[in-house]
Amino acid sequence: MLPESIREELCAIVGAKNCLDKKEALVAYSYDATPMQQALPDVVVMPQSTAEIQQVMRVAARHHIPIVTRGAGSNLCGGTIPVGGGIVLVLSRMNQIVEIDEQNLTITVQPGVRTVDIHQAVEELGLFYPPDPGSMVISTIGGNIALNSGGLRGLKYGTTKDYVLGLEAVLPNGEVIRTGGKLMKDVAGYDLTKLLVGSEGTLAIITEAILKLIPKPQTQRVMLAMFSDMAQAARSVSDIIANRIIPGTLEFLDQGTIRVVEDFKQIGLPTDVAAILLIGQDGEPQTVDRDMGQIAAICEKNNAVQIKVATTAEEADEVMTARRSALAALSRMRPTTILEDATVPRASIAPMVAAIQEITERYDLRICTFGHAGDGNLHPTCMTDARNTEEIERVEHAFEEIFAAAIDLGGTITGEHGVGIVKAPYLEWKVGAAGMEIMKGIKHAFDPHNLLNPDKMFAKQSRNRVVIQRA
Amino acid sequence: MLKEALVKKLDYDELSNCMRCGFCQPACPTFRETGYEAASPRGRIALMKAVADGVMEPDKNFVDQMNLCLGCRACEPVCPAGVPYGQLIEQTREAIEEVQEHPWWVKLVRKLAFFHLFPHQKRMYQLGGLLRFYQRSGVQKVVRKLGVLSILPKQMREMEAIMPEASGKGIVDFFGGTVIPAAGERKYRVGMFHGCIMDVLFNETNRNTVRILSEAGCEVIIAPDQVCCGALHAHSGEREQARHLARKNVAAFHKADVDIIVSNAGGCGAMLQDYDHLLAEDAEWQERAQWFASRVKDISEVLTLLVEPKEWQSLPQRITYQSSCHLRNGMKVTKEPVNLLQAIPGATYVQLREGDRCCGSAGIYNLVQPEMAGSLLDEKMGHVAATQADILVTSNPGCLLQMKAGIHRAGLEGKMEAVHIVDLLARVQQKEKPLSPPE
């Protein structure tokens, strides 16, 4: 509980109706989309301007109160759970699109704007903001930036970090900084923009962002290719790219996922195949046609058992259903669904999937894998029950081995979900001891009193792993 | 006390099935309006679970958040995990009702309405007769002129202004029997669910339903012992009384041995389809409840199977459609009404922006939560006005009244009318004038 005087200070800044400490509000802001994680804040504060955030930050600094900044709370790494109590700063009321600049091809937004609203606003003008995290109908751009969110178009278009040109942010001492701007080239000093992107709310509070836009692709087409052998599916992925084709979408479902999806949707997927690739291309019509033809030929050469090319919008929708339904289908199997995101170089997808399968069997668990084959970002997804503590313990060990396998294959512990609290114990596996030191130094430079999102990214104790192999 | 009741009633497995992804939030009208996590399905489920887990006491704020929910169930189709939110909120409201102390007059009104009025169809007709007398005898005119109504809250005044002409007689009286033969070859034996309010305030719609079904080749059975579906009860926390009514309806239609049970009110239809869940723990009724629930269809589904739009008359007007939440999210009927409207010769169908969003009527929600209901309705009418439609079609009595109130409120009277889909279809396939009520 915060002392009454501090609560009054906060209420005076944002107004009583935007400063909540009733139990119902504390519960409602005690979780995000991460399974099994929850902690109550002391107060929920909903500011409406940068100036208000500055004042709230100063109150927090004066009294050493932790602040967790939050948008829609759709992240999967526990990044917005107030583990140390304190203030949850909800930015969803700062949700204005400030400007769309068609001369410079930029959009300036407040952090609480939903990602899907950015898509809609710019596509109406024939423009395009490519990052499309799976949760984009609810996620806010502030959260996307803080976690450097990925999505289905990462392979061809890159992720959030590739579209952030400039930021306004409030530092833990209450000062405001502006980084970058509406310009494509800027080498003046350290790149603080890139540093803040993906900093998970540990360095500063992002209050405005300038994003890069590109022209909207004219057409897009999709196909499904089915393989009876995982390695052949993986080889097709490599071959497509080796043939100098970068698809707009290159998604993959393993056999377990295919079976569950077919069971759930009955869309006529063959349940005896080992893998399905969903491949899409966008751009100029002729280029798209040419690429789709070549991709189909490559899949055939790699013994695809069936290829389904969508020729109409309805067929495209049908083809997309397989991938879109994956999470829904899996999440209906058991009460608790743990969606992870181990990532490897795409040439290592086949051995990674094999490793996941082996680990799953050894721990006697139900883990299916789907994800972004094109960028090696896999989602091993465990269907379990949080109430079964014995099984949950096995799940934890299994995922530990999966992350280790990803590192061994030259990959990483998280490709798009973030470190948060869930991956914090493993961060050192990826970045090494020296890497951890420099990261902690950066955190200290920004936030010497450890006020912003404490205990995230840097675990109090890292998991022991003596040897870090690099592929 | 409330805590124990909640722990007992809430389905903990379903609470655990919520994966907190938040995909429900953009679909939720109260979340969209407030931007407040606790006013969203994910938030409400978290609150329910927090109570069940002993993290919080179910205090007044808890109850307020539960009451703010419209029960529109728009969150259900978008939930990846398939959590039956509608059932969870009903379980919560049942628990709240069990322990809640109402002021004496609320108790009285609830008791009168839920136990002594809605379940007794004869009394509904008597009330309908009184209302009809009020409307026809000139009393209404006098009352309006005297300004007596100004003591009523705004929402009630608006409702009084648009109240359709009531009937003191149900369709059984009009047709002089409970079996209406199929015109021509009999294709189905259809049980007509006439509803409690429907048969009094929208009697003409019920008559049109029977006529259309008969002309489409259905032998229509108006099972005589049927009662109110219990939706209002279930949504207000009186689930036990809803079960009582469900058993009566199941018995009535089971006895009538029909192929299909047709509903022309989305709110009733969704409730009827839910009888198998409602009576799941009743060993004696379980099987018959399943028989019943599996036969329930909306009128638009039946007509899609049977009617031939080619014979319809041309209607050169602009038509738009506000879908009923429970028809869409409960019964999962989305395409059929639109297909029927699009098939009307000469008519221009205009899609209503956010026509899949709750209008704010939601049973008696517009009376108990006037502020939220009003702001949802105003937003809705903005979209309705933008369609420039001549006819606004709905498929549920509550929505229809709300749309009539909305047209009144937005000053669109004379420019646009709100019509039940059955009445519109009766208009275009009219070979003769619809039966007029005997004086």
Chai-1 contact restraints between the chains, C-beta under 6 A:
chainA,res_idxA,chainB,res_idxB,connection_type,confidence,min_distance_angstrom,max_distance_angstrom,comment,restraint_id
A,K22,B,N61,contact,1.0,0.0,6.0,A-B,restraint_1
A,K23,B,M56,contact,1.0,0.0,6.0,A-B,restraint_2
A,E24,B,A38,contact,1.0,0.0,6.0,A-B,restraint_3
A,E24,B,L47,contact,1.0,0.0,6.0,A-B,restraint_4
A,E24,B,N61,contact,1.0,0.0,6.0,A-B,restraint_5
A,E24,B,F62,contact,1.0,0.0,6.0,A-B,restraint_6
A,V27,B,A46,contact,1.0,0.0,6.0,A-B,restraint_7
A,V27,B,L47,contact,1.0,0.0,6.0,A-B,restraint_8
A,V27,B,A50,contact,1.0,0.0,6.0,A-B,restraint_9
A,V27,B,M56,contact,1.0,0.0,6.0,A-B,restraint_10
A,A28,B,E37,contact,1.0,0.0,6.0,A-B,restraint_11
A,A28,B,A38,contact,1.0,0.0,6.0,A-B,restraint_12
A,A28,B,G43,contact,1.0,0.0,6.0,A-B,restraint_13
A,Y29,B,E37,contact,1.0,0.0,6.0,A-B,restraint_14
A,Y31,B,R20,contact,1.0,0.0,6.0,A-B,restraint_15
A,A33,B,R20,contact,1.0,0.0,6.0,A-B,restraint_16
A,A33,B,C21,contact,1.0,0.0,6.0,A-B,restraint_17
A,A72,B,G22,contact,1.0,0.0,6.0,A-B,restraint_18
A,S74,B,G22,contact,1.0,0.0,6.0,A-B,restraint_19
A,S92,B,G35,contact,1.0,0.0,6.0,A-B,restraint_20
A,V137,B,P26,contact,1.0,0.0,6.0,A-B,restraint_21
A,I138,B,G22,contact,1.0,0.0,6.0,A-B,restraint_22
A,I138,B,Q25,contact,1.0,0.0,6.0,A-B,restraint_23
A,L327,B,P80,contact,1.0,0.0,6.0,A-B,restraint_24
A,A328,B,P80,contact,1.0,0.0,6.0,A-B,restraint_25
A,S331,B,M19,contact,1.0,0.0,6.0,A-B,restraint_26
A,S331,B,P80,contact,1.0,0.0,6.0,A-B,restraint_27
A,S331,B,A81,contact,1.0,0.0,6.0,A-B,restraint_28
A,R332,B,G82,contact,1.0,0.0,6.0,A-B,restraint_29
A,P335,B,S16,contact,1.0,0.0,6.0,A-B,restraint_30
A,P335,B,N17,contact,1.0,0.0,6.0,A-B,restraint_31
A,T337,B,M19,contact,1.0,0.0,6.0,A-B,restraint_32
